[in-house]
Amino acid sequence: MTSWSGPLLFSLLFGFGELISAQIKYSTPEEVKLGAVIGNVAKDLGLDVSTLTNRRFRIVSGPQDALFEVNPNNGALYVHKNLDREKLCDGNDDCLIDLKIVVENPLEIHYVTVEITDVNDHAPTFVEKEKVLEITETTLPGARFQLPGARDPDVGINSVQRYKLSQNDNFNLEIRERGEDKIPFLVLQRPLDREQKTNHCLILTAMDGGTPLKSANLNLTVKVLDINDNRPTFSKEVYSVILQENVALETIVIKVQATDLDEGANGDVEYAFGGDINSKVLELFTLDRHTGEIRVKGQIDYETADVFKLDVQAYDRGQPPTTTDCRVIIKIQDVNDNKPEIEVTSISSMVPEDSKHGTVISLISVTDLDSGLNGKVMCSLTGNVPFELKPSFKENMYSLVTKETLDRETVSHYDISIIAIDYGEPPLSTFKTLTIQVSDVNDNTPEFPHSPLELYLTENNAPGASIFSVSAIDKDLNDNAAVSYSIIRGKGGHNDMASFLNIHSENGKISALKSFDFETLKTFQFQVVASDSGTPSLSSNVTVNVFILDQNDNAPVILYPVSSNGSAEGVEEIPRNVNAGHLVTKVRAYDADIGYNGWLLFSLQEVTDHSLFGLDRYTGRIRTLRSFTETDEAEHKLVILVKDNGNVSLSATATVMVKVVEPKEAFAASDVKSATKDDEDSNVTFYLMITLGSVSTLFLISIIVLIAMQCSKSTEYTSKYLQETNYDGTLCHSIQYRSGEKRYMLVGPRMSIGSTIVPGSHANTLMLPDRRTPGEVRH
């Protein structure tokens, strides 16, 4: 039946970090059935039984941990292997087994001591089955003769308690106690007469105090001899000596000496170990039968036994021989021959990098089999690590805890060296390396390499095609570093360009759902959000400034002449008597593009007489080159080609029919026509003003935006004169300026040297080519 002395014999809580400890003690007899419950640890500690499995309720260490197990379902401590007290604690009065029980979340360490009590499962035994004593017939009553003692592995009341001698007329039994041992002596009560009886047969019975009582018998035969009246005598009844462990073999431990007053063979003394000496002692020591020297025969180990008690007998060579006895006590002195041993119980192999200071990582226990200062151990960590050892209330118990903040992105794992040094002379030490992995937590936001980002996108992009790609880096690991992308949407109105963009959530590729038109939209911006997959998720955003680059996608539009049906045709009448240089008309055209793409040149594609009319290639003015003669025809057809200067030039044509009339007809026609032409000119002029004003306003806004974005960079202005390859000699003044890394040019036809053109004027704007390709981003 399992018994235990109270639910909690000793309890002490000691908290640092998350560590809670307690100690309880149970008691159980040996040889109980396997599975027998010793006590309910969870109940005695006040633990919630329903949480034991999740909290990993278990026995974590101890040299005898296989003897016991705990049930995580109900918290019971039960016997796992057969308990044989004599094997576990041979020769010790107290048999204590120390266990460490751990539960986690929060961490609790409980020290359980199980005392194994003795049961009477062994009977006393004698080393020999029978003993022969030789006693002379002249021996006087009262003489004592030591008998072999019985041995019983049990302890306490279950060990040998008394001896009994069989009924006889000559002898009785006397018991002497030497320390913990009971030594039986045969005492002569009546003189012996060899002539009456040569041998006396007796029975010595040894009995223990257990229930039921167990006993053993030794057959004694007393042979009656003739006289040898002096017995050997030892100089001491008890010899004591101190011997260091690990001494060399054949070292003399002590020399016993006995003397015999007899002469001759009756006075020659020899020595021998007592008959009931332990067989293990005979493996460690030898006794010289002639000199009485006890020498070392085997390896002396203090940790195995710290004292030896030897019984030595001295006997003479008389007939019959007489004997005497003494006891030799050999005390073993400890030397520092055992290194400390380090045992590590890891609570977790991974430590989160956001662990608080004082978080328990592992339990460290240190043992040294030596005693005294040789067994006292100091434990510490080597190197500069963000951990420290905190001592427990129990000696040589430590907790490895954090003392500084961990950062996995700086150091992902630590190899911690633990050193244990004893206080012996010389000191012995042991090293143990513990590897700790730092687990990642989501403490880093995704980062874009540059902010803001700039995208130069050529207009007329294909809808659905990729126009740009963004990328952000997260220093964390796994899901905490898995970045997804999204675009911040506005209210979804017509001016919200973000609604026309789509981004791939995994690779950050951005595609446009519509084609952008430079003439409608010059620049816009949107924001991209990069979010990781941690819990909670962290994010950052970046602004992308988009600049639409012009493409030559607009052909020139003829503003004048325009016929009533919308075609670019017109009729001009001039008097025949005009002089050279007379302005016939002016062809007006407009190109919605900018720069070279919007710079228009005029040329005569078809003319009936090249000597009569000339065309200003920059202004579109048609003038007479000479005076008319009588032979000149009265009607001339002029086809004017208007083209821009894009890489792939676009053009339009206008047809002007010039009618040469007599002066009187011209004046009459001019009066009739002037009214109509005034109306047409006023309408044309009105629309032209609106068109040019809109273009100039858009252009001015673009310049202001570009200058504002690059305000940290000074604007460089240079003036130069451009010479066209096919130019007829007329100078064209230009002003170049730089915004960021883009160069632009304002070009005005027939401008005098030194004149200036400011942004917003009607001059054309050229974007000078550079080495970047459309769609390239400047960071």
C-alpha positions, 0 to 999 in steps of 0.5 A, spaced: 500 500 500 502 506 497 503 511 503 505 519 503 507 523 509 502 529 507 500 532 501 506 537 501 511 536 506 515 542 504 514 548 499 518 554 497 516 558 491 521 562 488 520 567 482 524 570 477 522 571 470 517 566 469 520 561 473 515 558 479 518 552 483 516 548 489 518 541 493 514 536 495 516 529 498 512 522 498 513 515 501 512 509 498 515 502 500 519 498 495 517 492 491 510 495 490 506 493 483 508 497 477 503 502 476 501 503 483 500 511 484 504 514 489 501 521 490 497 526 485 502 531 484 497 536 480 492 536 486 498 537 491 501 543 487 494 546 486 495 545 478 489 545 473 488 538 471 485 540 464 491 544 462 496 539 464 497 536 457 497 543 454 502 545 459 507 539 457 506 536 464 512 531 465 518 529 469 525 532 465 531 529 469 534 525 474 538 519 474 532 515 477 527 518 472 525 511 469 523 509 475 517 513 476 512 517 471 507 522 471 500 521 468 498 528 464 491 526 464 490 526 472 497 529 474 498 522 478 505 520 480 506 512 479 511 507 479 514 505 472 519 500 474 520 495 480 523 498 486 528 494 489 531 499 495 537 494 496 539 495 489 538 503 489 540 505 496 545 499 498 547 500 505 544 507 506 538 508 512 535 513 507 533 511 500 531 518 497 529 519 489 529 526 487 525 528 481 524 534 477 517 535 474 516 541 469 510 545 467 510 550 462 506 557 460 508 559 465 514 555 467 514 552 473 519 547 476 517 542 482 522 538 486 519 531 488 523 527 493 520 520 493 522 516 499 523 508 498 521 505 505 524 498 506 520 492 507 522 485 509 524 482 503 530 479 505 532 473 510 539 474 514 544 469 511 551 467 513 557 467 509 558 460 511 554 454 512 558 451 518 563 454 523 568 449 526 571 452 533 577 449 536 577 450 544 582 447 549 579 443 554 583 447 559 579 454 557 576 457 563 569 459 563 568 466 561 572 465 555 569 468 549 569 466 541 567 471 536 562 467 531 561 469 524 555 475 524 549 474 519 548 479 513 541 482 511 540 487 506 534 490 509 535 496 514 532 498 520 527 493 524 528 489 518 535 487 519 538 482 523 536 484 530 538 478 535 541 471 535 539 465 538 543 459 540 541 452 541 540 449 547 546 446 551 550 445 557 556 448 556 555 455 552 551 461 552 551 467 547 553 474 548 552 480 543 556 486 542 555 492 538 560 495 534 557 501 531 551 499 527 553 491 527 551 486 532 557 481 533 555 474 536 560 471 541 560 464 544 561 464 551 564 458 555 560 457 561 562 450 564 569 447 563 570 442 557 572 435 558 575 432 552 575 425 554 567 426 556 566 429 549 570 431 543 565 435 539 559 439 541 554 441 535 550 447 536 546 451 532 546 459 531 540 462 529 540 469 526 533 473 526 531 480 523 525 484 526 520 484 520 513 481 519 513 476 518 520 474 522 525 471 517 531 467 520 538 463 518 542 458 521 549 456 522 552 450 524 557 450 529 562 445 531 566 445 537 572 441 537 575 440 544 583 440 544 589 439 548 592 445 552 595 451 549 594 456 554 596 463 552 592 466 546 595 472 542 593 479 544 592 485 539 596 492 541 589 495 540 582 492 539 580 497 534 585 500 529 583 507 525 587 510 519 585 515 513 587 513 506 586 517 500 582 515 494 586 513 488 592 511 492 597 506 488 596 499 488 600 495 494 600 501 498 601 499 505 594 502 509 596 499 516 600 494 520 596 490 525 600 486 531 598 481 536 603 478 541 603 471 544 606 469 550 607 462 549 613 459 546 615 455 539 609 454 535 604 456 540 607 463 540 607 464 532 602 468 530 599 469 524 593 473 521 587 473 517 581 476 515 574 475 519 570 470 516 564 474 515 568 480 511 564 482 505 567 479 499 568 486 495 573 488 501 577 482 499 577 485 492 580 492 495 585 490 500 590 484 502 592 482 509 599 479 509 598 473 514 605 473 517 606 481 518 599 483 519 600 489 513 594 491 510 595 493 503 591 496 497 589 491 492 584 495 488 581 502 486 579 506 492 574 510 490 571 515 495 564 516 491 563 508 492 565 507 499 567 512 504 569 507 510 571 500 510 570 496 517 575 490 517 575 484 522 582 481 523 583 475 527 590 473 530 591 465 531 597 462 534 600 455 531 599 451 537 595 445 538 589 447 539 591 454 536 588 460 540 585 466 536 583 473 538 580 479 534 580 486 532 577 491 528 580 496 523 576 502 520 579 505 514 576 512 512 577 514 505 579 521 504 576 525 498 580 528 492 578 532 487 578 527 481 571 528 478 569 533 474 563 537 474 557 535 470 552 539 467 545 537 465 541 542 461 533 542 460 531 546 454 524 549 455 524 551 448 529 550 442 527 557 439 526 564 443 522 569 440 526 575 438 521 580 442 522 576 449 522 580 455 528 580 459 528 575 464 525 570 460 527 563 462 530 559 456 533 553 459 534 549 466 541 548 468 543 543 473 550 541 476 553 535 479 560 533 482 561 527 485 566 529 490 565 532 497 566 538 501 570 543 497 571 538 491 564 538 490 562 545 491 561 548 484 561 555 480 557 555 474 558 561 469 557 563 462 563 565 457 563 570 452 558 577 451 551 574 450 545 577 452 543 571 457 545 570 464 545 565 469 540 566 475 541 561 481 535 557 484 533 556 491 536 549 490 544 549 490 547 548 483 541 549 480 540 555 475 536 558 470 538 561 463 534 567 462 535 573 457 538 579 460 538 584 453 533 585 447 534 580 442 534 582 434 534 576 429 536 581 424 542 582 427 544 575 430 540 569 428 543 564 433 547 564 439 552 558 441 552 559 449 558 556 452 557 554 460 563 553 464 562 549 471 568 549 475 569 546 482 573 549 488 578 543 489 585 543 488 587 543 483 580 545 480 576 541 475 572 544 470 567 542 464 564 546 458 558 545 455 555 549 449 548 550 448 545 553 441 539 557 441 535 559 435 532 566 435 525 566 432 523 571 427 517 576 429 514 581 425 518 587 427 520 590 420 516 594 415 517 593 408 522 598 405 522 601 398 529 602 396 527 610 393 522 614 395 519 617 391 519 614 385 519 617 378 516 614 372 516 617 365 511 613 360 510 615 353 503 616 351 499 611 347 501 605 351 497 599 350 492 598 355 493 592 360 500 592 358 505 592 364 508 600 365 512 599 371 514 595 377 516 596 384 519 592 389 520 593 397 524 589 401 522 586 408 528 584 413 524 579 417 523 571 415 517 567 412 510 570 412 513 576 416 517 577 409 512 575 404 510 582 401 504 584 397 502 590 393 496 594 392 494 601 390 491 606 394 485 608 391 481 615 391 474 616 390 474 613 383 472 619 380 474 621 373 480 625 375 483 619 379 488 616 375 489 610 380 483 607 378 485 606 371 492 602 374 492 595 377 498 592 380 500 584 381 500 583 389 506 578 389 511 581 384 509 589 384 508 589 376 503 595 375 499 595 368 495 601 366 487 599 364 487 605 359 491 608 354 494 615 356 494 621 352 499 627 353 495 632 350 489 630 355 494 629 361 501 631 363 502 628 369 499 625 375 501 621 381 499 615 385 501 611 392 503 604 392 502 600 399 507 594 401 504 590 406 507 583 409 504 577 411 505 577 419 501 578 424 499 584 425 501 586 418 506 592 417 506 596 411 509 602 408 507 606 402 511 610 396 509 615 392 510 614 384 510 621 380 508 619 373 510 624 367 507 622 360 511 623 354 509 626 348 509 622 342 507 624 335 500 622 334 497 628 332 497 631 325 497 638 323 490 641 323 489 646 318 485 652 321 485 657 314 483 656 309 477 652 310 471 651 306 464 651 307 464 644 307 470 643 312 475 641 307 482 645 307 481 649 300 480 657 299 480 662 294 484 668 294 483 674 289 488 679 288 489 685 283 494 684 277 498 690 278 500 688 285 508 689 286 513 683 289 512 682 296 504 683 296 501 678 301 496 674 298 494 670 304 497 666 310 495 659 311 494 657 319 495 650 322 495 647 329 499 641 332 496 639 339 503 635 340 509 639 343 516 640 341 519 637 335 512 633 334 508 640 334 513 644 330 510 646 324 514 647 317 510 650 311 512 648 304 509 649 297 507 642 294 504 644 288 504 651 284 503 653 277 508 658 277 514 657 281 516 664 279 510 668 282 509 665 289 513 664 295 511 661 302 515 662 308 516 656 311 515 658 318 509 663 318 505 660 312 505 667 309 504 666 301 507 673 298 508 674 290 515 674 288 514 679 282 509 683 279 504 680 274 505 680 266 500 680 261 502 673 259 501 670 266 495 666 267 489 669 271 488 663 276 493 659 280 493 653 284 497 652 290 498 646 294 501 647 301 504 642 305 504 643 313 508 637 316 511 637 323 518 635 325 516 628 329 521 622 328 515 620 323 513 626 320 505 627 320 502 632 315 496 636 312 495 640 305 491 646 304 489 648 297 489 656 295 486 658 289 489 665 287 485 669 282 488 675 278 483 680 277 483 687 274 484 692 279 477 695 279 474 688 279 478 687 285 476 693 289 469 691 287 470 684 290 474 686 296 468 690 298 463 685 297 468 680 300 470 684 306 464 683 310 464 676 309 471 675 310 471 679 317 466 675 319 470 669 318 476 672 320 473 674 327 471 667 328 477 664 326 481 668 330 476 667 336 477 659 335 485 660 334 485 664 340 482 659 345 486 654 342 493 657 343 490 660 350 489 652 352 495 650 349 499 655 352 496 654 359 497 647 359 504 648 357 505 653 363 502 648 368 507 643 366 513 647 366 511 650 373 510 642 376 516 640 373 520 646 376 517 645 383 518 638 383 526 639 381 526 646 385 532 643 389 536 644 382 538 650 379 535 651 372 540 652 367 538 657 361 542 657 354 541 661 348 543 658 341 542 659 334 539 653 330 541 652 323 536 647 319 539 643 314 534 645 308 533 652 311 533 658 307 537 663 311 532 665 316 535 665 323 530 662 328 532 664 335 531 658 341 532 658 349 534 651 352 532 650 359 533 643 364 528 640 368 531 635 372 535 631 367 530 633 361 532 638 356 527 642 353 527 648 348 523 654 346 523 655 339 520 662 335 520 663 328 524 669 325 526 672 332 531 677 332 537 676 336 537 677 343 530 677 344 527 672 349 521 667 349 518 666 356 514 660 358 507 661 356 508 664 349 506 662 343 513 659 341 513 651 340 516 647 345 522 642 343 524 636 348 531 635 346 532 627 346 536 623 351 539 616 352 533 614 356 528 610 353 520 611 354 518 608 360 525 608 364 524 611 371 529 616 374 530 614 382 
